[in-house]
Amino acid sequence: MTSSARSGPARPCPVCRKAAIETFRPFCSKRCADIDLGRWFNEDYSVPASSGDEEEKIAASLLDPREFME
């Protein structure tokens, strides 16, 4: 099975929308990869944080998985 068959349909570069190439996947070039990295460094992107209650449940589940299921 080829790598393209495993990965599904080709997606465009998330920065410039050109066709992505395998070397820089999911980007089309090093330039677009660097632009995206700069956006992360500048905090243009963010990952939402969870509330303290959720974190406590997760921590408790690591200690006792049955407690998390309740």
The 8 nearest C-alpha neighbors of each residue, nearest first, counted from 0:
[[1, 4, 2, 5, 3, 6, 7, 8],
 [2, 0, 4, 3, 5, 6, 7, 21],
 [1, 3, 5, 4, 6, 0, 7, 21],
 [4, 2, 6, 5, 1, 7, 8, 9],
 [3, 5, 1, 2, 7, 6, 0, 8],
 [6, 4, 2, 3, 7, 1, 0, 8],
 [5, 7, 3, 4, 2, 8, 9, 1],
 [6, 8, 4, 5, 3, 9, 2, 10],
 [7, 9, 10, 6, 3, 4, 5, 11],
 [10, 8, 7, 11, 19, 3, 18, 6],
 [11, 9, 8, 12, 19, 18, 25, 13],
 [10, 12, 18, 16, 17, 19, 13, 9],
 [11, 13, 26, 16, 19, 17, 14, 27],
 [14, 12, 16, 15, 11, 26, 25, 10],
 [15, 13, 12, 16, 31, 35, 26, 34],
 [14, 16, 17, 12, 13, 31, 11, 27],
 [15, 17, 12, 11, 13, 14, 18, 19],
 [18, 16, 11, 12, 15, 19, 27, 14],
 [17, 19, 11, 12, 27, 20, 16, 10],
 [20, 18, 27, 26, 12, 11, 25, 24],
 [21, 19, 27, 24, 22, 23, 18, 26],
 [20, 22, 24, 23, 19, 25, 27, 26],
 [21, 23, 20, 24, 28, 27, 26, 19],
 [24, 22, 26, 21, 28, 20, 27, 25],
 [25, 23, 26, 21, 20, 22, 19, 27],
 [24, 26, 19, 12, 23, 27, 20, 13],
 [27, 25, 12, 24, 19, 23, 28, 32],
 [26, 28, 19, 20, 12, 23, 18, 17],
 [29, 27, 30, 31, 26, 23, 32, 20],
 [28, 30, 32, 31, 33, 23, 27, 26],
 [29, 31, 33, 28, 32, 34, 27, 35],
 [30, 32, 34, 33, 28, 29, 14, 26],
 [31, 33, 29, 35, 30, 34, 26, 36],
 [34, 32, 36, 30, 35, 31, 29, 37],
 [35, 33, 31, 37, 36, 32, 30, 38],
 [34, 36, 38, 32, 33, 37, 31, 39],
 [37, 35, 33, 39, 38, 34, 32, 40],
 [38, 36, 40, 34, 39, 35, 41, 33],
 [37, 39, 35, 41, 43, 36, 40, 42],
 [38, 40, 42, 36, 37, 41, 44, 43],
 [41, 39, 37, 42, 38, 36, 43, 44],
 [42, 40, 38, 39, 43, 37, 44, 36],
 [43, 41, 39, 44, 40, 38, 45, 37],
 [42, 44, 38, 41, 39, 45, 40, 37],
 [45, 43, 42, 39, 38, 46, 41, 40],
 [46, 44, 42, 47, 43, 39, 48, 38],
 [45, 47, 48, 44, 49, 42, 39, 43],
 [48, 46, 45, 49, 50, 44, 42, 43],
 [49, 47, 46, 50, 45, 51, 54, 53],
 [48, 50, 53, 51, 47, 54, 52, 46],
 [49, 51, 52, 53, 54, 48, 55, 47],
 [50, 52, 54, 53, 55, 49, 56, 48],
 [53, 51, 55, 54, 50, 56, 49, 57],
 [52, 54, 56, 55, 51, 50, 57, 49],
 [53, 55, 51, 57, 52, 56, 58, 50],
 [54, 56, 58, 52, 53, 57, 59, 51],
 [57, 55, 59, 53, 54, 58, 60, 67],
 [56, 58, 60, 54, 59, 55, 53, 61],
 [59, 57, 55, 61, 60, 56, 54, 62],
 [60, 58, 56, 62, 61, 57, 63, 55],
 [61, 59, 64, 67, 63, 57, 62, 58],
 [60, 62, 58, 59, 63, 64, 57, 67],
 [61, 63, 59, 60, 64, 58, 66, 57],
 [62, 64, 60, 65, 66, 61, 59, 67],
 [65, 63, 60, 66, 67, 61, 62, 68],
 [66, 64, 68, 67, 63, 69, 60, 62],
 [65, 67, 64, 68, 63, 69, 60, 59],
 [66, 68, 60, 64, 65, 69, 56, 59],
 [69, 67, 65, 66, 64, 60, 63, 56],
 [68, 67, 66, 65, 64, 60, 56, 63]]
